[in-house]
Structures are given as structure tokens and as C-alpha cells.
Amino acid sequence: MKYDVIIVGAGPAGSVLAWKLPKDLSVLLIDKRHLLDPEKIPQEAKCCGGMLDHSAQKELAHLGLPLPREVIMPPQIFTVRAIDFDSRMERYYQRNYLNIDRGELDAFLVRKAEERENVRILGGASVFRVEETENEVTVSVRTDDGKTEEYRADYLVGCDGASSVVRRYIMEKYHPRIHAPKVYASIQEWHKVTKPVPYYGAMFDHRVTDYYSWIIPKTVGEDSFLLLGSAIPSETNVKERFEILRADMALRGFDFQKPVKTTGAVILRPKMCGSICTGKSRIFLCGEASGLISPSSSEGISFALRSGEALAKVWSGRAGSESIREGYEKKIRHMKMSIAIKSLKSPVMYKAPLRRLVFRTRALSMKVLKDTERWT
């Protein structure tokens, strides 16, 4: 069967795109996970801290999407503890993040797409090859039972994240003139704890990464967990650097020796707005697959939601890939500008001398009842 549009990746970008595309288009949404099977959601959830910042919350409000109970994950915390191992200082900052279950968020958005009669969801299927002719695009998929199948469409949209098969095809065939984003390996461990901490954590140590590491409290049923994670440059010895982080946290009183679960993922860090590629010919890219992700925090959910909606909007009433791409490029200009601004902001956070200055001035920091800012 031939479709009008095939979407690879059922994260926030792919699901919102499938949900918002015109109803007269036949759409196939492919994902390697089984997001419509509640029993498999926890095992297949993406390696993600699972926090919605104000921009992601704003986009969900714009889309008219109140989150169901299963997406919200306790505890809800309003404080970030920033630990700078380079300057040996700590500060606390007030932030309004929403703590969520990332797997349940993706499942919730997929169910919105499933409500459309013109949308077919294909779960448990990984795309391993893309082929293109003048009139159509073909994707080859391998299902979790080992079978291979082919699907054809007039257009293909890659919403498959940092390790995007669709983006790789575009890079190899068309060689677009972009600045390659820096690639990081994200490692995240789940540690069971008896008492959750009342803050999120952001840690800085140049021996670990030129980006940042984090701790995030999560509660699942009656059990409390503390997530320890870091985004480490992929060209380095990632495992060795993560062990440095573990030793760092031991010095601050944390025991991270026995994780109950470890996950990993690739993270792209764009350079200004020159790392963004919207695709070529009959192929489009959304979300992190296109390079739309914050270079200062690696927040990508808001960009995924907005880019998926933007592409769906310009598809209405337009014919031809060039016309669609022109409209899409216009729609994401403000996202590119946001990334450029965040790129200018990054040195303040990630250059040790500037960060040390900010910590010493206590700019925007807050006092907490327990005196833990003194370095011992």
C-alpha cells in the first residue's frame, strides 16, 4: 500500500505531526517501540530526564493538551541545586519544571494520533533503509519478529531523534551545507533511595564533560529513585568520565554504586542555527532529527512539539515539496532564533571562569533553609 506521508519516529514531533496533518492524507507513523501497549511502555521509554520546562508547558497549552494523571510523575519540585566542581561552589535556583514519565507522555501523544481515521500506527518496527525516486520514497523496516517489509509514500518525514536514519540518508545523499552538531553520549542510571531529595541537580566538572550532568528524583508506585545522568562528548572515554562523576557525587554525600537500571542515548548539540536541516526533496525533518534542540540545556520536547505542528500547518492547502519546505522554513525561523540566543547564553553556563563569576555574585540564586552551600 502507498501512503501520502510516512513519518518515522512517534515521539512528540512525529505524533503531533500525524495528529495535525490534513484528514485527507493517508499517514503511516512508524516507531520501534510499542507505545500502544501499556505493559511495554516502561521498558521501552526513551533515555530522558523527563522534565517539561516552561516552553514545553506553553506548547502543550497552545495545543490544548491537558496531561492525564499517568503522565505526571512525583515528586513535583521547584528547586535546582547547581554544583560546580570546578570552582567548588554550590547555589540554588528556583525553576518551574514539571516532572513527568517520558514513556507515558509519548504514549499519550501517540493515542491522539491514533484517534485520526487516516493515521495508521506501526509499532515494533525499525527503519533500516530509505530509497528515493523522482515520484516517491520507499522505507524498508524490520519488525520485532524479524520480518522485513517495504512501505511507499509521496513524502517522508524523519522525526526519529539524534540517531535519525532519515537524517543520515539526507547527509549521505545530498551533503547539505550545515555545521555538524556536536555529538554527546547520554548515560542515565536509576538508583533506588529511601528518601528523595527536595531538588533537581545540575553538576559541572570539566573532567566529566563540557556540558552538564544531572540528578532527578522520581517516584514509581511506592518506590523512590534518584536518576544520575550526564551528557559526555562521544569522542571521549565515556565510561571513564562517568566514573569520575560517580566519584564527584560521593564527595557530596551521594551513593551511586548500585544502579537498578541504566539507559543511554545520543544527544546533538547544535552550533548556533547552522546545524539545522529541514530535509531535501520529498523528505523532511522535525525535532531533534533536524537539529532543533536547545544547545544550553538539551531540552528538545518543546522544539519537537512546535516543529511537528509547524510542518502540519504548512501542509494544509499546499502542493509540492518546495512549497511545503518554504512554508516550513518560515514557520521555524523563531525556533532557529531561539537556538541562536541559547548558543550565546551557553558560555555563561559552561565556561568555568564565567560560571564562577555568576556563582560568586549569587545572581538570581536563592537561599534555602538547610545550609548546604558551604563547600566542605
RODO-2510 file (C-alpha; in nm, 4 decimals, decimal comma):
residues 376
     n   res          X          Y          Z
     1     m     0,0000     0,0000     0,0000
     2     k     0,1194     0,3505    -0,0795
     3     y     0,0658     0,6372     0,1691
     4     d     0,0662     1,0111     0,1227
     5     v     0,3042     1,0602     0,4161
     6     i     0,5267     0,8230     0,6135
     7     i     0,6527     0,9514     0,9479
     8     v     0,9472     0,7767     1,1133
     9     g     0,9523     0,8232     1,4909
    10     a     0,6499     0,8530     1,7209
    11     g     0,7989     1,0920     1,9726
    12     p     0,6380     1,4327     2,0343
    13     a     0,7284     1,5657     1,6848
    14     g     0,6031     1,2633     1,4913
    15     s     0,2854     1,2148     1,6927
    16     v     0,1818     1,5803     1,6785
    17     l     0,2542     1,5893     1,3060
    18     a     0,0415     1,2781     1,2430
    19     w    -0,2351     1,4194     1,4636
    20     k    -0,2400     1,7595     1,2920
    21     l    -0,1897     1,6698     0,9239
    22     p    -0,4954     1,7210     0,6998
    23     k    -0,7516     1,4419     0,7276
    24     d    -0,7499     1,3760     0,3549
    25     l    -0,3903     1,2484     0,3716
    26     s    -0,3143     0,8823     0,4403
    27     v    -0,0434     0,8679     0,7075
    28     l     0,1777     0,5856     0,8361
    29     l     0,3506     0,6501     1,1693
    30     i     0,6391     0,4085     1,2397
    31     d     0,8199     0,3553     1,5700
    32     k     1,0410     0,0811     1,7094
    33     r     0,8546     0,0984     2,0408
    34     h     0,5100    -0,0454     2,1243
    35     l     0,3589     0,2784     2,2533
    36     l     0,0019     0,1469     2,2394
    37     d     0,0875    -0,1464     2,4684
    38     p     0,0759    -0,0212     2,8323
    39     e     0,2838    -0,3138     2,9584
    40     k     0,5786    -0,2324     2,7306
    41     i     0,5895     0,1449     2,7842
    42     p     0,8143     0,1384     3,0982
    43     q     1,0675    -0,0973     2,9380
    44     e     1,0909     0,0946     2,6102
    45     a     1,0879     0,4538     2,7398
    46     k     1,3462     0,6849     2,5863
    47     c     1,6530     0,7772     2,7915
    48     c     1,5279     1,1160     2,9082
    49     g     1,5242     1,3085     3,2342
    50     g     1,1517     1,3585     3,1893
    51     m     1,1065     1,7236     3,2800
    52     l     0,8913     1,9766     3,0968
    53     d     1,0190     2,3335     3,1086
    54     h     0,8026     2,6429     3,0628
    55     s     0,8325     2,6396     2,6826
    56     a     0,7133     2,2778     2,6573
    57     q     0,4311     2,3530     2,9000
    58     k     0,3342     2,6557     2,6904
    59     e     0,3243     2,4493     2,3703
    60     l     0,1058     2,1826     2,5321
    61     a    -0,1293     2,4595     2,6446
    62     h    -0,1298     2,6029     2,2919
    63     l    -0,2205     2,2602     2,1525
    64     g    -0,4994     2,2236     2,4081
    65     l    -0,3466     1,9116     2,5618
    66     p    -0,4056     1,8741     2,9368
    67     l    -0,1836     1,5931     3,0595
    68     p    -0,3534     1,2845     3,2071
    69     r    -0,2637     1,1596     3,5535
    70     e    -0,0367     0,8794     3,4331
    71     v     0,1981     1,1270     3,2609
    72     i     0,2624     1,3287     3,5777
    73     m     0,5319     1,1692     3,7942
    74     p     0,6012     1,2684     4,1550
    75     p     0,7689     1,4420     4,3209
    76     q     0,6996     1,7902     4,1855
    77     i     0,9974     2,0092     4,2791
    78     f     1,0695     2,3774     4,2248
    79     t     1,4392     2,3995     4,3083
    80     v     1,7606     2,3257     4,1197
    81     r     2,0782     2,2626     4,3152
    82     a     2,3731     2,3677     4,0985
    83     i     2,7032     2,2053     4,1986
    84     d     3,0196     2,3431     4,0392
    85     f     3,3082     2,1039     4,0986
    86     d     3,5440     2,3308     3,9037
    87     s     3,5022     2,6280     4,1370
    88     r     3,3960     2,4231     4,4437
    89     m     3,0742     2,6166     4,4969
    90     e     2,7008     2,5456     4,5115
    91     r     2,3927     2,7568     4,4548
    92     y     2,0158     2,7015     4,4491
    93     y     1,7804     2,8373     4,1827
    94     q     1,4026     2,8384     4,1603
    95     r     1,2661     2,6646     3,8480
    96     n     0,9168     2,5547     3,7454
    97     y     0,9807     2,2196     3,5797
    98     l     0,7071     1,9588     3,5541
    99     n     0,8280     1,6103     3,6475
   100     i     0,6833     1,3554     3,4034
   101     d     0,7028     0,9967     3,2849
   102     r     0,8517     1,0329     2,9363
   103     g     0,7222     0,6969     2,8147
   104     e     0,3679     0,7845     2,9189
   105     l     0,3946     1,1268     2,7521
   106     d     0,4903     0,9666     2,4213
   107     a     0,2105     0,7094     2,4584
   108     f    -0,0417     0,9858     2,5308
   109     l     0,0573     1,1766     2,2158
   110     v     0,0507     0,8605     2,0021
   111     r    -0,3047     0,7947     2,1185
   112     k    -0,4005     1,1427     1,9935
   113     a    -0,2637     1,0496     1,6502
   114     e    -0,4432     0,7127     1,6643
   115     e    -0,7766     0,8939     1,7007
   116     r    -0,7445     1,0056     1,3382
   117     e    -0,9016     0,7602     1,0924
   118     n    -0,6394     0,8485     0,8292
   119     v    -0,3456     0,7528     1,0545
   120     r    -0,2026     0,4025     1,0897
   121     i     0,0387     0,3279     1,3750
   122     l     0,3084     0,0684     1,3072
   123     g     0,4858    -0,0228     1,6319
   124     g     0,7759    -0,2569     1,6888
   125     a     0,9289    -0,1657     1,3528
   126     s     1,2723    -0,0149     1,2842
   127     v     1,3545     0,1602     0,9569
   128     f     1,6900     0,0452     0,8218
   129     r     1,6873     0,1748     0,4637
   130     v     1,5494     0,4733     0,2703
   131     e     1,5226     0,4847    -0,1089
   132     e     1,4005     0,7691    -0,3237
   133     t     1,2798     0,8157    -0,6803
   134     e     1,1503     1,1196    -0,8592
   135     n     0,7913     1,0400    -0,7604
   136     e     0,8043     0,8568    -0,4272
   137     v     1,0021     0,7449    -0,1243
   138     t     1,0358     0,3860    -0,0020
   139     v     1,1335     0,2782     0,3504
   140     s     1,2411    -0,0720     0,4468
   141     v     1,1537    -0,1766     0,8012
   142     r     1,2406    -0,4716     1,0205
   143     t     0,9689    -0,5761     1,2639
   144     d     1,0433    -0,7171     1,6076
   145     d     0,9558    -1,0650     1,4854
   146     g     1,2425    -1,0461     1,2345
   147     k     1,0381    -0,9839     0,9190
   148     t     1,1255    -0,7139     0,6660
   149     e     0,8657    -0,5031     0,4879
   150     e     0,8607    -0,2074     0,2485
   151     y     0,6293     0,0928     0,2518
   152     r     0,5970     0,3658    -0,0119
   153     a     0,4788     0,7243     0,0135
   154     d     0,4760     1,0551    -0,1685
   155     y     0,6620     1,2147     0,1238
   156     l     0,8786     1,1012     0,4135
   157     v     0,9298     1,2829     0,7446
   158     g     1,2093     1,1918     0,9842
   159     c     1,1152     1,2509     1,3478
   160     d     1,3484     0,9802     1,4743
   161     g     1,5769     1,1798     1,7008
   162     a     1,9518     1,2257     1,7212
   163     s     2,0287     0,8849     1,5670
   164     s     1,7893     0,9503     1,2795
   165     v     1,8098     0,7058     0,9894
   166     v     1,6309     0,9610     0,7725
   167     r     1,8772     1,2407     0,8577
   168     r     2,1702     1,0096     0,7850
   169     y     2,0261     0,9317     0,4417
   170     i     1,9966     1,3024     0,3635
   171     m     2,3517     1,3732     0,4797
   172     e     2,4961     1,0917     0,2689
   173     k     2,2996     1,1668    -0,0472
   174     y     2,2657     1,5454    -0,0560
   175     h     2,5581     1,6676     0,1607
   176     p     2,3736     1,9802     0,2801
   177     r     2,5917     2,2711     0,3865
   178     i     2,5451     2,2714     0,7613
   179     h     2,7738     2,2844     1,0632
   180     a     2,7665     1,9352     1,2074
   181     p     2,6299     1,9461     1,5637
   182     k     2,8483     1,8145     1,8431
   183     v     2,7526     1,4616     1,9447
   184     y     2,7208     1,3540     2,3077
   185     a     2,6591     1,0165     2,4672
   186     s     2,3966     1,0416     2,7373
   187     i     2,4115     0,7869     3,0213
   188     q     2,1403     0,7770     3,2858
   189     e     2,1205     0,5461     3,5857
   190     w     1,8250     0,4775     3,8153
   191     h     1,9186     0,4395     4,1822
   192     k     1,6692     0,3305     4,4471
   193     v     1,6734     0,5575     4,7541
   194     t     1,4965     0,5571     5,0878
   195     k     1,4401     0,9316     5,0911
   196     p     1,4008     1,1561     4,7831
   197     v     1,5939     1,4821     4,7730
   198     p     1,3900     1,8076     4,7523
   199     y     1,5647     1,9421     4,4407
   200     y     1,6848     1,8650     4,0923
   201     g     2,0603     1,8749     4,0455
   202     a     2,2848     2,0219     3,7759
   203     m     2,6543     1,9413     3,8053
   204     f     2,9542     2,0915     3,6265
   205     d     3,3011     1,9369     3,6062
   206     h     3,5280     1,9823     3,3021
   207     r     3,6870     1,6425     3,3720
   208     v     3,3491     1,4803     3,3020
   209     t     3,2023     1,6974     3,0263
   210     d     3,1982     2,0428     2,8736
   211     y     2,8185     2,0186     2,9020
   212     y     2,6480     1,9144     3,2268
   213     s     2,5352     1,6248     3,4451
   214     w     2,2142     1,5904     3,6453
   215     i     2,0217     1,4223     3,9251
   216     i     1,6430     1,3913     3,9123
   217     p     1,4140     1,2428     4,1805
   218     k     1,1387     1,0072     4,0585
   219     t     0,8714     0,8109     4,2425
   220     v     0,7262     0,4948     4,0884
   221     g     0,4482     0,3415     4,2953
   222     e     0,5832     0,3176     4,6499
   223     d     0,9477     0,3321     4,5440
   224     s     1,1689     0,6410     4,5284
   225     f     1,4527     0,6727     4,2793
   226     l     1,7263     0,9211     4,2042
   227     l     1,8413     0,9446     3,8427
   228     l     2,2077     1,0168     3,7814
   229     g     2,2923     1,1215     3,4279
   230     s     2,5445     1,3040     3,2144
   231     a     2,5903     1,4185     2,8546
   232     i     2,9516     1,3317     2,7705
   233     p     3,1328     1,4070     2,4405
   234     s     3,1094     1,0925     2,2310
   235     e     3,4723     1,1076     2,1167
   236     t     3,5988     1,0649     2,4749
   237     n     3,6137     0,7636     2,7074
   238     v     3,2522     0,7933     2,8177
   239     k     3,2607     0,5148     3,0784
   240     e     3,5753     0,6522     3,2435
   241     r     3,4305     1,0012     3,2635
   242     f     3,1053     0,8740     3,4105
   243     e     3,3055     0,7086     3,6872
   244     i     3,4606     1,0491     3,7636
   245     l     3,1076     1,1841     3,8018
   246     r     3,0197     0,8995     4,0371
   247     a     3,3266     0,9850     4,2489
   248     d     3,2324     1,3549     4,2430
   249     m     2,8897     1,2804     4,3837
   250     a     3,0313     1,0519     4,6523
   251     l     3,2253     1,3544     4,7809
   252     r     2,8934     1,5379     4,8156
   253     g     2,7353     1,2555     5,0146
   254     f     2,5640     1,0503     4,7411
   255     d     2,5936     0,6734     4,6996
   256     f     2,5590     0,5875     4,3304
   257     q     2,7311     0,2483     4,3273
   258     k     2,4381     0,0118     4,2594
   259     p     2,2055     0,1258     3,9778
   260     v     1,8893    -0,0757     3,9229
   261     k     1,8640     0,0353     3,5604
   262     t     2,0914     0,2067     3,3078
   263     t     1,9830     0,3669     2,9798
   264     g     2,1657     0,5556     2,7097
   265     a     2,1037     0,7792     2,4119
   266     v     2,2713     1,0131     2,1658
   267     i     2,2279     1,3889     2,2099
   268     l     2,3005     1,6502     1,9434
   269     r     2,4194     1,9974     2,0417
   270     p     2,3650     2,2422     1,7537
   271     k     2,6065     2,5227     1,6721
   272     m     2,4107     2,8490     1,6570
   273     c     2,1402     2,7806     1,3961
   274     g     2,3741     2,6462     1,1269
   275     s     2,3283     2,2849     1,2358
   276     i     1,9603     2,2750     1,1427
   277     c     1,8500     2,0813     0,8344
   278     t     1,4828     2,0605     0,7351
   279     g     1,5455     1,7912     0,4730
   280     k     1,5723     1,7700     0,0965
   281     s     1,3488     1,6869    -0,1994
   282     r     1,0500     1,4793    -0,0778
   283     i     1,1998     1,4256     0,2656
   284     f     1,1525     1,6468     0,5720
   285     l     1,2991     1,6504     0,9224
   286     c     1,1413     1,7562     1,2534
   287     g     1,2505     1,7779     1,6145
   288     e     1,5997     1,6682     1,7128
   289     a     1,6415     1,4855     1,3801
   290     s     1,6513     1,8305     1,2188
   291     g     1,8861     1,9708     1,4840
   292     l     1,6117     2,1537     1,6735
   293     i     1,7212     2,1133     2,0357
   294     s     1,8481     2,3581     2,2955
   295     p     2,2288     2,3891     2,2933
   296     s     2,2235     2,5214     2,6512
   297     s     2,0076     2,2582     2,8238
   298     s     1,9468     1,9807     2,5646
   299     e     1,5726     2,0431     2,6079
   300     g     1,4044     1,9096     2,2963
   301     i     1,0399     1,8358     2,3759
   302     s     0,9208     2,1923     2,3134
   303     f     1,1071     2,2101     1,9805
   304     a     0,9657     1,8712     1,8805
   305     l     0,6081     1,9739     1,9575
   306     r     0,6428     2,3068     1,7769
   307     s     0,8203     2,1728     1,4687
   308     g     0,5674     1,8898     1,4275
   309     e     0,2803     2,1349     1,4456
   310     a     0,4574     2,3815     1,2128
   311     l     0,5069     2,1249     0,9379
   312     a     0,1460     2,0062     0,9668
   313     k     0,0170     2,3618     0,9331
   314     v     0,2035     2,4413     0,6125
   315     w     0,0968     2,1100     0,4563
   316     s    -0,2637     2,2239     0,4504
   317     g    -0,3571     2,3567     0,1094
   318     r    -0,0034     2,3286    -0,0333
   319     a     0,1139     2,1107    -0,3188
   320     g     0,4739     2,0195    -0,3957
   321     s     0,7718     1,9669    -0,1699
   322     e     0,9317     2,3059    -0,2411
   323     s     0,6155     2,4897    -0,1459
   324     i     0,5842     2,2890     0,1761
   325     r     0,9520     2,3402     0,2611
   326     e     0,9324     2,7148     0,2047
   327     g     0,6400     2,7422     0,4436
   328     y     0,8076     2,5148     0,6973
   329     e     1,1288     2,7183     0,6915
   330     k     0,9283     3,0332     0,7641
   331     k     0,7436     2,8658     1,0497
   332     i     1,0616     2,7573     1,2296
   333     r     1,2512     3,0868     1,1987
   334     h     1,1677     3,1770     1,5581
   335     m     1,2958     2,8351     1,6718
   336     k     1,6252     2,8975     1,4925
   337     m     1,6483     3,2369     1,6597
   338     s     1,5828     3,0763     1,9982
   339     i     1,8660     2,8301     1,9387
   340     a     2,0996     3,1129     1,8354
   341     i     2,0196     3,3027     2,1573
   342     k     2,0725     2,9904     2,3684
   343     s     2,4076     2,9372     2,1944
   344     l     2,5150     3,2841     2,3068
   345     k     2,3961     3,2041     2,6589
   346     s     2,5865     2,8755     2,6800
   347     p     2,9349     3,0205     2,7575
   348     v     2,7998     3,1767     3,0772
   349     m     2,6927     2,8328     3,1957
   350     y     2,9710     2,6163     3,0587
   351     k     3,2860     2,8288     3,0713
   352     a     3,4287     2,7847     3,4215
   353     p     3,5513     3,1457     3,4739
   354     l     3,2151     3,2982     3,3739
   355     r     3,0200     3,0434     3,5772
   356     r     3,2421     3,1115     3,8778
   357     l     3,1661     3,4821     3,8476
   358     v     2,7906     3,4153     3,8370
   359     f     2,8120     3,1895     4,1419
   360     r     3,0123     3,4451     4,3390
   361     t     2,7679     3,7265     4,2681
   362     r     2,4778     3,4953     4,3675
   363     a     2,2822     3,6413     4,0758
   364     l     1,9275     3,5000     4,0647
   365     s     2,0124     3,2385     4,3300
   366     m     1,8020     3,1781     4,6394
   367     k     1,8620     3,0826     4,9979
   368     v     1,7332     2,7532     5,1338
   369     l     1,6613     2,6617     5,4931
   370     k     1,9341     2,3989     5,5104
   371     d     2,2816     2,5457     5,4790
   372     t     2,4455     2,3198     5,2206
   373     e     2,6078     2,5859     5,0013
   374     r     2,9289     2,5811     5,2040
   375     w     3,1856     2,3600     5,0340
   376     t     3,3469     2,1094     5,2702
***
